[in-house]
Amino acid sequence: MTPRLGMHFDDLDEAYNFYNAYGKLAGFSIRKESSNRGKDGEVVWKRFVCSKEGKTDEKHWIGKELVQRRRMEKRFDCKAKLQVKLDKSGGYVVSMFVPQHSHAPATPSKRFMLRSHREVPESKRQLINTYDAANVQSK
């Protein structure tokens, strides 16, 4: 279940879902960072990163005034990533994989709350749609 160089995926959604499932087991959330398109508009490469990649600005400016309110640190310059590139066969191949994180993983009891792992079960989704069709408020 661990990504490795040369791994093949049929499309970008399959690569995203695989890395997201890996992230759920490892205790981190992922996001799509960047990509590059060719002249024909097809995605040549795509990079998925840990949601804590990057740095939070220490200063927040509004116009010319410095806002003093500090916000909770959300990004820890994590280097974990998975990059796939277009293969000649039409699928995507893992071209870069960095497994190291600069933060502690989420505990198993908290993993379901990570952004890329949140989902509404189908039964609850159907109930909400039924209430909506009947114009009944759900709380």
ZIMO-V526713 format. One record per backbone hydrogen bond with DSSP energy under -0.5 kcal/mol. CO is the residue of the C=O (numbers start at 1). NH is the residue of the N-H. If there is no record, write none. Layout:
co=CO nh=NH
co=CO nh=NH
//
This chain:
co=4 nh=7
co=7 nh=94
co=9 nh=92
co=11 nh=15
co=12 nh=16
co=13 nh=17
co=14 nh=18
co=15 nh=19
co=16 nh=20
co=17 nh=21
co=18 nh=22
co=19 nh=23
co=20 nh=24
co=21 nh=25
co=22 nh=26
co=23 nh=27
co=23 nh=28
co=27 nh=106
co=29 nh=51
co=31 nh=33
co=31 nh=49
co=34 nh=47
co=36 nh=44
co=36 nh=45
co=38 nh=41
co=42 nh=38
co=44 nh=86
co=45 nh=36
co=46 nh=84
co=47 nh=33
co=47 nh=34
co=48 nh=82
co=49 nh=31
co=50 nh=53
co=52 nh=76
co=52 nh=78
co=54 nh=77
co=60 nh=67
co=62 nh=65
co=65 nh=62
co=66 nh=68
co=67 nh=60
co=75 nh=56
co=80 nh=50
co=81 nh=98
co=82 nh=48
co=83 nh=95
co=83 nh=96
co=84 nh=46
co=85 nh=93
co=87 nh=90
co=91 nh=87
co=92 nh=9
co=93 nh=85
co=94 nh=6
co=96 nh=83
co=97 nh=99
co=98 nh=81
co=107 nh=110
co=107 nh=111
co=110 nh=113
co=111 nh=114
co=114 nh=117
co=114 nh=118
co=115 nh=118
co=119 nh=121
co=121 nh=125
co=122 nh=126
co=123 nh=127
co=124 nh=128
co=125 nh=129
co=126 nh=130
co=127 nh=131
co=128 nh=132
co=129 nh=133
co=130 nh=134
co=131 nh=136
co=132 nh=135
//
